[in-house]
Amino acid sequence: TKINKGFPADFLWGGATAANQLEGAYDVDGKGLSSADMVAYVPKDKRTQDHAIEISSERIQQILSGEFEARFPKREGIDFYHRYKEDIALFAEMGFKVFRLSINWARIFPNGDDAQPNEAGLQFYDNVFDELHKYGIEPLVTLAHYETPLGLTLKYNGWASREVVGFFTTYAETVFKRYKDKVKYWITFNEINMMTLSPFTGGGVVIDKSENKLQTMYQALHHQFVASALATKLVHEIIPGSQMGCMLARMESYAHTCNPEDVLKNQQENQMNLYFTDVHARGEYPRYMQRYFDENNVVLHVEADDAETLRNNTVDYVAFSYYMTLTVSTSPEGERAEGNLFGGVKNPYLKASDWGWQIDPIGLRVMLNTMYDRYRKPLFIVENGLGAYDKVEADGSIHDTYRIDYHRQHIQQMKEAIKDGVELIGYTSWGPIDLVSMSTSEMSKRYGFIYVDLDDEGNGSLARSRKDSFHWYKEVIASNGEKL
Ligand code: BG6
């Protein structure tokens, strides 16, 4: 076997985004409401939990009736809908080979279950893909990135209902046929494990009325797994040479001590995270999940051919986000660490971001090796980055050395993993342009190489400018990861 010593010549460098965090134009050109449009901005001192994305059926009704007044930053995004040409030109200037974006399902099927797709929505993505190809940038498209049409929630309780599998495959088939000459790389569900943390975010499922919440979540997940396999089948039939990936928020975890109790708990924690990619990449539920289901009174309703559908339509590559690692302890003592939705105890060897996410470049190498050993499929890092406060100097410059350091250290470890023999096909940093935060709806939590003049309250000119990291990343791409 030939093992690469550095990044392969066709390595896919780029950036990653989601429709609801950057497009705006939430009610333009026939788009319907989606789950993300229901997420209000809550200032930090008023947030009741460490995230404000899971909402109740009552809250949805209040929002729809106008009784609940708030700002909804994900409806406005950074106005990519009208500024995509300028933004793509900036990505091209950095030398992007790939740009990850999601299609907002409710632009194509405004209610989710419409008989016909919305032509204006389809046309918008045609324009975006054409603009990317103008610069030789390959689109990488996520079909569902926390944007379930709200109509599906109201009528079917989102992915809790089996019927949504059919609506999703219709949507997938529609966009595969439409963009068959423009898009080769696809992902079905962003961070599919989100369902177990925020079912509304992950699948438009309102859980508050559910008697057995775990049952509802795992059933909804089963529907997503089947839908993902069906979409994989369709894309292979419709677009020859296409590549379908699954996508996991990978949370590599460590045992806090070598106490076997901690080691066991850590193994279980990792299994619960890898279960999602196990189903997608191996084509069946891992055996350890059966015990978990039995002990938690989860009985999945499975149709006769589901097992075969999963088995015959595994993904071509395994994609994931990587921001941090977790540390697991069986002891109740120990200071808690923070994550957007994940937790664990503090790892004394790691520093954390302004939002408490524990930065762990070596963990990326560990994780890449674990994943490659387990699946033997190409891996794709489709999110990684540092959410930080940026300071704009009087002359407009932004010296984000902390962000450069973060990416440099992670890219160095990617290179080590490639030398270890891992097949890594690409790297799309999260939010190459500042966008609305998924977990907090803040603008001040910035990931970009490109600055956007917009604050948490929605004030700003929306003007784009280059941070120091912009010039740095451009060099990284130009040197294919040699100049860090
Ligand atoms: C991932 C999501 O979990 O992390 C993105 O796929 C999200 O949508 C990113 O934006 C960073 O999280 P946050 O909460 O800092 O925006």
Residues whose N, C-alpha, C, O or C-beta is under 5 A from the ligand:
A	BS01	BG6	A18 E191 N340 G387 V436 S437 M438 S439 T440
